[in-house]
Amino acid sequence: MEELEEGLLMQPWARLQLAENSLLAKAYITRQGYALLVSDLQQVWHEQADACVVSQRAKELNKRLTAPPAALLCHLDELLRPLLKDTACPGKVSFVCDHVGEALILRVRSELSGLPFYWNFYCILASPSLVSQHLIRPLMGMSLALQCQVRELATMLRMKDLEIQDYQESGAVLSRDRLKTEPFEENSFLEQFMVEKLPEACGVGDGRPFVMNLQSLYMAVTRQEIQVRQKHPGSGDPQLSSSTSPQGTENQLLNEPEEPVSSAPSLPVPEKEPTGPSGPVQRPQLSKVKRKKLRGLFS
């Protein structure tokens, strides 16, 4: 299921408006299964199902309908795709969201091959590692990227001010007074932003600003996260493995006990000591030198 996990991570968040429920959701569907993540900004729910689960659930919910799992998954993809793109769903399609205890059930009614088709997405509360992987770490990465972007822009503005100053000292005159600007002061700008713009900028609301404006950056950050994870197994850096393992998916968490066995961090230590450090190799040489000197003195 690693393909589903990485595929879901690469998907952008979309706004899901169902009657009175305003949700954020992302989904990834293949011929082998699907993965779904839903959040109301208070909690996060998740479901991941393979082709066997899809086939069994379809039989339970649709007694008269028989279809291969691949066809069912393709139909689910056709139903969810317009909904996640905030476009009109095909005719005779309805979505209902129900809360049952701590679980969330997304009920779907549609038609498949001229017959009624019913489907339920049974989403349970997502694990902390999954929330970290899809929200906390990407949002932290986005914050750092935006901070770096602000610093670069501030540097460019200071360079532009120096360029304008050089023009003025050379006798250049601004032809239109309305284009005149004051030299950029970063500290004053930040203080003014905190007072005037921050309250409006922090208006999360139902998640619409995040979905509308930041998904390209979100996908760039998650793509970078996957690239680092793919390069990591070959790097053999124990510090990287310890820092990236907590946010891994369920399959990766299951594989964590296997990594020490394959890499054997405790075994290479005695292997590297005689070849890498010079201490253990030089000790027998020093003892030989002392013996030679002792023999020379006694002789």
C-alpha positions in Angstrom: 0.0 0.0 0.0 3.0 2.3 -0.2 1.8 3.6 -3.5 -1.5 4.7 -1.9 0.3 6.4 1.0 2.7 8.4 -1.2 0.0 9.2 -3.7 -2.3 10.6 -1.0 0.6 12.7 0.4 1.1 14.2 -3.1 -2.6 15.2 -3.4 -3.7 18.8 -2.6 -6.3 19.5 0.0 -9.8 20.4 -1.4 -12.8 22.0 0.2 -15.7 19.6 0.6 -19.1 21.3 1.2 -21.8 18.8 2.2 -25.0 20.4 3.4 -24.1 21.9 6.7 -20.6 20.2 6.8 -17.7 22.2 5.5 -14.6 19.9 5.3 -11.2 19.7 3.9 -10.4 16.4 2.1 -7.9 14.7 -0.1 -8.2 11.3 -1.9 -6.1 9.1 -4.0 -7.7 6.2 -5.9 -6.0 3.5 -8.1 -7.1 0.1 -9.4 -5.6 -1.5 -6.3 -7.4 0.6 -3.7 -8.0 4.1 -2.3 -6.9 6.3 0.5 -9.0 9.2 1.9 -8.2 11.9 4.4 -10.9 14.3 5.8 -10.7 17.1 8.3 -13.1 19.7 9.9 -10.1 21.6 11.3 -10.9 20.1 14.7 -10.2 16.4 13.9 -8.8 14.4 11.1 -10.3 11.1 9.8 -8.7 8.5 7.5 -9.6 5.4 5.6 -7.4 3.2 3.4 -8.9 0.2 1.6 -7.5 -2.3 -0.9 -9.3 -4.0 -3.7 -10.5 -6.9 -1.5 -12.1 -4.6 1.0 -13.8 -2.7 -1.8 -15.2 -5.8 -3.3 -16.5 -7.1 0.0 -18.1 -3.8 1.0 -19.7 -3.4 -2.5 -21.4 -6.9 -2.1 -22.7 -5.9 1.3 -24.2 -2.6 0.2 -25.3 -3.6 -3.3 -27.0 -7.0 -3.4 -28.0 -6.7 -7.1 -24.8 -5.3 -8.4 -21.8 -7.4 -9.5 -18.7 -5.6 -10.8 -14.9 -6.2 -10.5 -13.0 -4.1 -7.9 -11.2 -2.1 -10.6 -14.6 -0.9 -12.1 -15.8 0.0 -8.6 -12.7 2.0 -7.8 -12.9 3.7 -11.2 -16.5 4.7 -10.4 -15.6 6.0 -7.0 -12.9 8.1 -8.6 -15.4 9.6 -11.0 -17.7 10.4 -8.1 -15.1 12.0 -5.9 -13.1 13.9 -8.5 -15.8 16.6 -9.3 -16.6 16.9 -5.6 -13.0 17.6 -4.7 -12.7 20.1 -7.5 -15.7 22.0 -6.3 -17.6 21.3 -9.5 -21.1 20.0 -10.1 -21.5 16.3 -9.4 -23.0 14.0 -12.1 -26.8 13.6 -12.0 -28.4 11.3 -9.4 -25.3 11.5 -7.1 -25.6 12.5 -3.4 -23.1 12.7 -0.6 -24.1 12.7 3.1 -21.7 13.0 6.0 -22.6 11.3 9.3 -20.7 11.3 12.7 -20.9 8.0 14.5 -19.0 8.3 17.8 -15.5 9.3 16.9 -15.8 8.0 13.3 -17.0 9.8 10.2 -19.0 8.1 7.5 -19.3 9.6 4.0 -22.3 8.0 2.4 -22.6 8.0 -1.4 -25.6 7.3 -3.6 -25.3 7.1 -7.4 -25.9 4.7 -10.3 -23.6 2.2 -11.9 -24.5 0.5 -15.2 -28.1 1.7 -14.7 -28.5 0.2 -11.2 -28.5 2.0 -7.9 -25.0 2.1 -6.3 -24.4 2.7 -2.6 -21.0 3.3 -1.0 -19.9 4.2 2.5 -16.4 5.6 3.3 -15.8 4.5 6.9 -13.2 7.0 8.2 -11.6 6.6 11.7 -9.6 9.1 13.6 -6.2 9.5 11.9 -3.1 8.5 13.9 -0.8 11.3 15.2 1.9 10.2 12.8 -0.5 10.6 9.8 -1.6 14.0 11.0 2.0 15.0 11.3 2.8 13.7 7.8 -0.1 15.4 6.0 -0.5 18.6 8.0 2.1 19.5 10.7 5.3 18.8 8.8 4.1 20.3 5.4 2.7 23.4 7.2 6.0 23.8 9.0 7.9 23.4 5.7 5.6 25.9 4.1 6.2 28.4 6.9 9.9 28.1 6.5 9.7 28.4 2.8 7.6 31.6 3.0 10.0 33.0 5.6 12.9 32.4 3.3 10.9 34.0 0.5 10.2 37.1 2.6 13.9 37.5 3.3 14.8 37.2 -0.3 12.2 39.9 -1.2 13.5 42.2 1.5 17.0 41.8 0.1 15.8 42.6 -3.4 14.0 45.7 -2.1 17.1 47.0 -0.4 19.1 46.4 -3.6 16.4 48.3 -5.6 16.7 51.2 -3.1 20.4 51.3 -3.7 19.8 51.3 -7.4 17.3 54.2 -7.2 19.7 56.1 -5.0 22.5 55.7 -7.6 20.2 57.0 -10.3 19.3 60.0 -8.2 22.9 60.8 -7.4 23.6 60.6 -11.2 21.0 63.3 -11.8 18.0 61.1 -12.8 14.6 62.7 -12.0 11.3 60.8 -11.5 8.9 61.8 -14.2 5.7 60.9 -12.3 5.5 61.8 -8.6 2.9 59.2 -7.9 5.5 56.5 -8.5 7.8 57.8 -5.7 8.4 55.3 -2.8 10.1 55.6 0.5 13.2 53.5 1.2 12.3 50.1 2.5 12.7 49.6 6.3 12.3 46.0 7.1 11.7 46.4 10.9 9.1 49.1 10.3 7.4 47.0 7.7 7.2 44.0 10.0 5.8 46.1 12.9 3.1 47.6 10.6 2.2 44.2 9.2 1.8 42.7 12.7 -0.6 45.5 13.6 -2.6 46.0 10.4 -2.4 42.9 8.3 -1.9 40.0 10.8 -5.5 39.7 12.1 -6.8 39.4 8.5 -4.0 37.1 7.4 -4.7 34.7 10.2 -8.4 34.3 9.4 -8.4 30.5 8.8 -12.2 30.3 8.6 -13.4 27.0 7.1 -10.0 26.5 5.3 -10.9 28.2 2.1 -7.9 30.5 1.9 -5.6 27.6 2.5 -7.2 25.6 -0.2 -7.4 28.4 -2.7 -4.0 30.0 -2.3 -1.5 27.6 -0.9 -1.9 24.2 -2.5 0.8 24.6 -5.1 3.3 25.3 -2.3 1.8 22.5 -0.2 2.4 20.0 -3.0 5.9 21.3 -3.6 6.8 20.8 0.1 5.3 17.3 0.2 7.1 16.4 -3.1 10.3 17.4 -1.4 9.5 15.3 1.6 9.0 12.2 -0.6 12.2 12.9 -2.4 14.1 13.1 0.8 12.5 9.9 2.1 13.4 8.1 -1.2 17.0 9.2 -1.0 17.2 8.4 2.7 17.5 4.5 2.5 20.6 4.8 0.4 22.3 7.5 2.5 22.7 5.3 5.6 22.7 8.4 7.9 21.4 7.3 11.3 20.6 10.9 12.2 18.3 11.2 9.2 16.5 8.0 10.0 15.8 8.9 13.6 14.5 12.3 12.6 12.2 11.2 9.7 10.9 7.9 11.0 8.1 9.2 13.3 6.2 10.8 10.4 6.3 7.7 8.3 3.2 5.9 7.1 1.9 2.7 8.7 3.9 0.5 6.3 7.0 2.5 7.0 6.5 2.2 10.7 6.1 -1.6 10.3 9.3 -1.6 8.3 11.2 0.3 11.0 12.2 -2.8 13.0 13.5 -4.3 9.7 15.8 -1.4 9.0 18.1 -2.0 12.0 18.3 -5.7 11.0 19.3 -4.9 7.4 21.6 -2.0 8.3 22.7 -3.5 11.6 23.8 -0.3 13.3 25.4 -2.2 16.1 27.3 -4.7 13.9 29.2 -2.2 11.6 30.7 -0.5 14.7 33.2 -3.3 15.5 33.8 -3.7 11.7 34.6 -0.1 11.2 36.7 0.4 14.2 39.7 -1.7 13.1 39.6 -0.2 9.5 38.3 3.4 10.1 40.0 4.7 13.3 43.7 4.6 13.5 43.9 3.8 17.3 43.2 0.1 17.2 45.5 -0.4 14.2 48.5 1.5 15.7 48.4 -0.1 19.1 50.0 -3.4 18.0 52.6 -1.3 16.1 53.5 0.7 19.2 53.9 -2.5 21.2 56.3 -3.9 18.5 58.4 -0.8 18.6 58.7 -0.9 22.3 59.8 -4.5 22.2 62.5 -3.7 19.6 63.8 -0.9 21.8 63.8 -3.1 24.9 65.7 -5.8 23.1 68.2 -3.2 21.8 68.8 -2.0 25.3 69.2 -5.4 26.8 71.5 -6.5 24.0 
